[in-house]
Amino acid sequence: MFVYQGLKTKSPSLSIVMMVHKAGKEGVSKLAIDHNIGNNNLIKPRVKFLVHNELAYISGDKYRLTKKGERYARFIRWYRRLLKLSDYGG
């Protein structure tokens, strides 16, 4: 079976997407992302990437997923369940 390693391992970008997905409409504050994933030179570009590519947006002081981001998060959950992997972190 074909397994894309990026979906199987703990990627910071996917962790951010899944964290925001789990928060739902409430969103996740920048502080929560910094606390749970980190606030360093590797994470900041990933958050900017998600916003730039319209997977997430900023509303007030919180990140929320766009419809595109929601579809992506649902696909990740489905794919991990298909492979019988644990839920993605975040």
C-alpha positions as CSV (number, residue, x, y, z in Angstrom):
1,M,0.0,0.0,0.0
2,F,1.2,3.5,-0.9
3,V,1.9,5.6,2.2
4,Y,2.9,9.2,1.9
5,Q,5.3,9.7,4.8
6,G,4.3,13.3,5.4
7,L,0.8,12.2,6.4
8,K,2.1,9.4,8.5
9,T,4.6,11.3,10.7
10,K,4.1,14.4,12.9
11,S,4.6,17.4,10.6
12,P,4.5,20.8,12.3
13,S,2.3,22.2,9.5
14,L,-0.2,19.3,9.8
15,S,-0.1,19.6,13.6
16,I,-1.1,23.2,13.2
17,V,-3.9,22.4,10.8
18,M,-5.3,19.6,13.0
19,M,-5.1,21.8,16.1
20,V,-7.1,24.5,14.4
21,H,-9.5,21.9,13.0
22,K,-10.1,20.4,16.5
23,A,-10.8,23.9,17.9
24,G,-13.6,24.4,15.3
25,K,-15.2,27.8,14.9
26,E,-13.6,29.0,18.1
27,G,-10.2,28.9,16.5
28,V,-6.8,28.8,18.1
29,S,-4.8,31.7,19.4
30,K,-1.2,32.4,18.3
31,L,-0.2,31.9,22.0
32,A,-1.8,28.4,22.0
33,I,0.1,27.5,18.9
34,D,3.3,28.8,20.4
35,H,2.7,26.9,23.6
36,N,1.8,23.5,22.0
37,I,4.0,23.5,18.9
38,G,6.6,26.1,19.4
39,N,7.5,29.6,18.4
40,N,10.7,29.4,16.5
41,N,12.0,30.1,13.0
42,L,10.7,26.8,11.7
43,I,7.1,27.3,12.8
44,K,6.5,30.9,11.9
45,P,7.0,30.3,8.1
46,R,4.6,27.3,8.3
47,V,1.8,29.4,9.8
48,K,2.4,32.1,7.2
49,F,2.3,29.3,4.5
50,L,-1.1,28.1,5.7
51,V,-2.5,31.6,5.6
52,H,-0.9,32.5,2.3
53,N,-2.2,29.3,0.7
54,E,-5.7,29.9,2.1
55,L,-5.9,26.9,4.4
56,A,-6.2,29.2,7.4
57,Y,-7.0,32.8,8.1
58,I,-6.7,35.2,11.1
59,S,-9.8,36.5,12.8
60,G,-8.9,38.8,15.7
61,D,-6.1,37.0,17.5
62,K,-7.1,33.5,16.4
63,Y,-6.4,31.2,13.5
64,R,-9.3,29.5,11.9
65,L,-9.5,27.1,8.9
66,T,-11.0,28.1,5.6
67,K,-13.3,25.7,3.8
68,K,-10.2,24.5,1.9
69,G,-8.4,23.9,5.2
70,E,-11.4,22.1,6.6
71,R,-11.4,19.7,3.6
72,Y,-7.7,19.1,4.0
73,A,-8.0,18.3,7.7
74,R,-10.9,15.9,7.0
75,F,-8.9,14.2,4.3
76,I,-5.9,13.8,6.8
77,R,-8.2,12.3,9.4
78,W,-9.8,9.9,6.8
79,Y,-6.4,8.9,5.5
80,R,-4.9,8.2,8.9
81,R,-8.0,6.1,9.8
82,L,-7.6,4.2,6.6
83,L,-4.1,3.3,7.6
84,K,-5.2,2.5,11.2
85,L,-3.0,5.2,12.6
86,S,-3.7,7.2,15.7
87,D,-5.4,10.6,15.5
88,Y,-3.2,13.4,14.5
89,G,-1.8,15.6,17.2
90,G,-2.8,19.2,17.9
